Amino acid sequence: MRDNRCISIVGCGSMGFALAHGLLLSDFTVVMSSRYPDKRKETEFEIVSIDECIRRSTIIFIAIHPAHYINSLVSHLERNPSLFNEKILVDLSN
């Protein structure tokens, strides 16, 4: 079930956490993903797998280095082509 106030962030770097804190202050529920979610336990945010993070909300911020796109996004899309259906993706890379 999707929470309309839930926003997903793919990536647990500086940009991802900065965005997460701002969204949390604006009363959004934030779920973040990491390639290694078990290693990210010392945070106030829920850290889940990339697939679960994308499924949890309709708005997804991509806060990863472009070098990790293939491992973090493209490979998931190849395994599950409908994963990004009806999603809004906002890429923070420049």
C-alpha positions as CSV (number, residue, x, y, z in Angstrom):
1,M,0.0,0.0,0.0
2,R,1.3,3.4,-0.9
3,D,1.3,6.3,1.5
4,N,0.6,9.6,-0.4
5,R,2.9,11.4,2.0
6,C,5.7,8.9,1.4
7,I,8.7,9.9,-0.7
8,S,11.4,7.5,-1.7
9,I,15.1,8.4,-2.1
10,V,17.4,6.1,-3.9
11,G,20.8,6.8,-2.4
12,C,22.2,7.3,1.1
13,G,24.9,9.9,0.4
14,S,25.1,13.5,1.5
15,M,22.5,14.7,-1.0
16,G,20.1,11.9,-0.2
17,F,20.3,12.6,3.5
18,A,20.0,16.4,3.1
19,L,16.9,15.9,1.0
20,A,15.5,13.4,3.5
21,H,15.9,15.8,6.4
22,G,14.2,18.6,4.5
23,L,11.3,16.3,3.6
24,L,11.0,15.0,7.1
25,L,10.7,18.6,8.4
26,S,7.9,19.1,5.9
27,D,6.0,16.2,7.4
28,F,6.6,13.7,4.7
29,T,7.4,10.1,5.4
30,V,10.8,9.3,3.9
31,V,12.1,5.9,2.9
32,M,15.6,5.6,1.6
33,S,17.5,2.8,-0.3
34,S,21.0,1.6,-0.3
35,R,22.9,-1.0,-2.3
36,Y,23.8,-2.4,1.2
37,P,20.8,-1.6,3.4
38,D,22.0,-3.8,6.3
39,K,25.1,-1.6,6.7
40,R,23.0,1.6,7.2
41,K,21.5,1.1,10.6
42,E,22.6,4.3,12.4
43,T,20.0,6.6,10.9
44,E,16.6,8.0,11.8
45,F,15.3,7.0,8.3
46,E,14.1,3.6,7.2
47,I,16.7,2.1,4.8
48,V,15.5,-0.6,2.5
49,S,16.4,-2.4,-0.7
50,I,16.2,-0.4,-3.9
51,D,13.3,-2.5,-5.3
52,E,11.3,-1.9,-2.1
53,C,12.1,1.8,-2.0
54,I,10.8,2.3,-5.5
55,R,7.7,0.3,-4.8
56,R,6.8,2.3,-1.7
57,S,5.9,5.6,-3.3
58,T,5.0,7.3,-6.5
59,I,7.7,10.0,-6.1
60,I,11.3,8.8,-6.2
61,F,14.3,11.0,-5.9
62,I,17.5,9.6,-7.5
63,A,20.4,10.7,-5.4
64,I,23.2,8.5,-6.6
65,H,26.4,9.1,-8.5
66,P,25.8,8.5,-12.3
67,A,28.5,5.8,-12.2
68,H,26.2,3.6,-10.1
69,Y,23.1,3.9,-12.4
70,I,23.6,0.5,-14.0
71,N,23.9,-1.4,-10.7
72,S,21.4,0.7,-8.8
73,L,18.7,1.4,-11.4
74,V,19.1,-0.2,-14.8
75,S,19.6,-3.7,-13.5
76,H,16.4,-3.4,-11.4
77,L,14.5,-2.2,-14.4
78,E,15.8,-5.0,-16.6
79,R,14.6,-7.6,-14.0
80,N,11.3,-5.9,-13.5
81,P,10.3,-3.6,-16.4
82,S,7.1,-2.4,-14.7
83,L,9.0,-1.2,-11.6
84,F,8.9,2.4,-12.6
85,N,5.4,2.4,-14.1
86,E,3.3,5.4,-12.9
87,K,6.3,6.9,-11.0
88,I,7.7,10.4,-10.9
89,L,11.5,10.2,-11.0
90,V,13.5,13.3,-10.0
91,D,17.2,12.9,-10.7
92,L,19.5,15.1,-8.5
93,S,22.6,14.6,-10.5
94,N,24.0,17.4,-12.6
